[in-house]
Amino acid sequence: MIGVGRRATWSLLAGALSVFAPTPVRAFCRTNACDPTRGDTCTVDSDGCRQGGLSLFWAATPVSFAVQANGSPKNHITAASFETVIENAFHTWSSANCSSGKHPNIVAISEGTVPTDLVEYLPGQSNTNVFLFRDDVWMASIPGSALALTTVSYDWHTGEIYDADVEVNGTGGNITNGKPTDGADLPSIITHEVGHFLGLDHSQKATATMFISYTIGKGNLRTLDPDDVAAICAVYPPLVPAPVHVPTAVEVATAPLTGCSIPAGGRRRNSAALSFALLSAAGLRRAGRARRRAALDRRACAAR
């Protein structure tokens, strides 16, 4: 029996803290399936990461997403430009340099626009991973300063992600897809949310794209911090090509020659060898017949 869990992560509180605590060497966290509402015993490790359940991940690549067709009229962002921002954000994560030019084994493809603005997962049915704006009403249970919310549905028993939906808080009318200095930078917001989409939780490192806080007017979250790179490479390690077997020697089976062969020098020779040792009188007659056959073979070879 499949147990489906849901994890909603609100993100990017507008306004950064002026003073940050010292950052541990490895600060990234993976989203964890541990859920106290199910009776799980959840703990937090020294990096501030939730423990007690399985880490979440997409089991197959590519993953798909769709864009809600309305875009954001209040923020003057079309669905087409929103889609481009999302594609660029996924590319930022999938092109991270894990080591020696290798990249995470995860990519995403767009399915275009969809009319629905529902955030849901229906087991056994066709589901869509939707990115959308909430221009009119933001969720009462989510802080008003939160710029976005990502909801992930997953299998409790394996950690496999089944569905992920991303909602952007457009109620303030200050989301920009132009200069970051004009407001809350949409590419920064979406790059952060795609991290949640892919199974990452908030990082404790203040310079990481996955840090919880964001300063409006900045575009610094468009690119990944080394902590983000370490995170995505840990969740989706690069593929290791299977070794290619190249034989060091080729064995060729040969059969006795029965006709004519061409030696290295280019001269033809007959392959039949005659032995004339210890011929009896009867053997002489057989040898004579053999010589006649050999002569015929030589003429046949010469004629070729």
Secondary structure, DSSP 8 states (H G I E B T S, - for coil): ---EEEEEEEEEEES--SS-----SS---B-B---GGGT---EE-TTS-EESS-B-B-SSSSEEEEEETT-BGGGTB-HHHHHHHHHHHHHHHHT---BTTB--S--EEEEEEES-------TTS----EEEEE-S---TTS-TTEEEEEEEEEETTT-BEEEEEEEEE-TTS-EESS-GGGSEEHHHHHHHHHHHHTTB--BS-TTSTTBSEE-TT--GGGS--HHHHHHHHHHS-----------S----------SEE--TTS--EE------TT--HHHHHHHHHHHHHHHHHHHHHHH-
